[in-house]
Structures are given as C-alpha cells and as structure tokens.
Amino acid sequence: MSKDYYKTKESVEEYIELAKDVNGAELIEELKKYLPAKSKLLEIGSGPGTDWKILIETYQVIGSDNSKEFLDHLNKNIPNGKFFHLDAITLEVGQKFDGIYSNKVLHHLKDNELADSIKRQYEVLNPEGIICHSFWKGEGSEYFKGMFVNYHNEEGFKEFFQDYFEILATIPYTEFEENDSILLIGKRK
Ligand SMILES: C[S@@+](CC[C@H](N)C(=O)[O-])C[C@H]1O[C@@H](n2cnc3c(N)ncnc32)[C@H](O)[C@@H]1O
C-alpha cells in the first residue's frame, strides 16, 4: 500500500475485494437516532459504495470521493446514484446538507487538514446539522503500509471539534480487534 493506494485501478479493485464483507450498517443505525429520515446527507469517501447503498434506504444521500478510480467504479455500478469529486479537506460542494457521514476516511487527514475539514463541514451544514464519522481509535499517527493513519480518541475529539460542534456521542466499537474503532456524532453549534 502507498499514499496512492486508492488512486490506481488495480489497488481499487483489490480494496473492493478485501472490503466486500465490511459495512457501516451498525454505525448508520446510530446516525438514525440523531438525523431524521429523508434528511439531505453528504457521504465523504464513499469508496466502493457499500455504505451509500445502506444510507440511500433512509436519506437523500449524495456520495463523494477524491479518487477518480472510485468515482468511475461508483458511477458504473450505481448509475442512478449521485457522486461528486470532493476532497474531504476543502469540500467544494456548493450546496448545503442536513448531515455529513464518513466511515474510515478522515483518519487519512493530518491534524491541520482535519481542522480545515471540520471548519468546512460546519460551513456546508444547515443549522443544527449532524456529523457522523468513524475513525481508528488510539493516539498519535503512523504510516501503515505506506498510508498515513491518524488515530483519535474521546479527548482528541474535544480539541478538534468543540469550536464548531457539540459532541452528542462517542461510541467505541470493534472492526477487527476489540474497540479498535470509534464513532463520533456531533451537532453543528
Ligand atoms: C477506507 S475507504 C472507506 C470507504 C467506504 N466508506 C467504506 O466503508 O467502504 C477510504 C475512502 O476514502 C477516500 N479518501 C481518502 N482520503 C480522502 C480525502 N482526503 N477526501 C475524500 N476522500 C478520501 C478513499 O479514496 C477511499 O475511497
């Protein structure tokens, strides 16, 4: 893996195969406690589109990714879906949403990039808009197989999010190893 892992056809195909049995259904159940059905939702980093297909059952969802390869895959496999080429840091989307969701995407951002992303999320959300993001749980950062991974925990969330969002819930959960992940749900201040 390298920092271009999500950008080549071969590695995107490999990722899709590796991740085929993983989805965010349980995380989306948590989101539903805070964001009413039919709300307008932006997904950041839709990747293979697995979570998008679950989200569309409840929300008016627009997917996005900063990888052209993933977008080609999404447009080919979900022709009735709406997908934008967006970077999580700048979110140049030109419209407002009631909620923003991502599953294991924002951990790729360095601290300053995450801070920029959070400010942009505040700007593209309607008043009292909801954010729901999953992260790898822990401290510090590392390059894992060549990809940057920034770990987060409850304490760090406060520092990053508190200027723009009220934290409604932080929920540790298990993806591969016990409590290796954490879900954050927040409301726009
Ligand atoms: C681990 S995958 C998660 C995909 C999807 N959420 C899922 O659960 O299958 C990470 C995705 O985030 C995208 N991504 C990584 N950095 C990004 C960024 N800065 N802006 C937008 N998307 C990004 C990648 O292209 C990839 O599709």
The ligand as an ORCA input file, in Angstrom:
! r2SCAN-3c Opt
* xyz 0 1
  C     -11.211      3.017      3.850
  S     -12.055      3.667      2.416
  C     -13.694      3.793      3.075
  C     -14.700      3.637      2.019
  C     -16.164      3.493      2.462
  N     -16.524      4.493      3.445
  C     -16.430      2.109      3.007
  O     -16.791      1.972      4.172
  O     -16.280      1.141      2.249
  C     -11.481      5.305      2.359
  C     -12.057      6.098      1.192
  O     -11.787      7.456      1.453
  C     -11.316      8.075      0.273
  N     -10.469      9.199      0.713
  C      -9.255      9.163      1.300
  N      -8.813     10.417      1.539
  C      -9.796     11.258      1.105
  C      -9.940     12.662      1.082
  N      -8.972     13.486      1.534
  N     -11.069     13.191      0.555
  C     -12.053     12.389      0.080
  N     -11.978     11.030      0.068
  C     -10.853     10.478      0.585
  C     -10.569      6.988     -0.470
  O     -10.454      7.262     -1.853
  C     -11.448      5.784     -0.173
  O     -12.480      5.647     -1.114
*
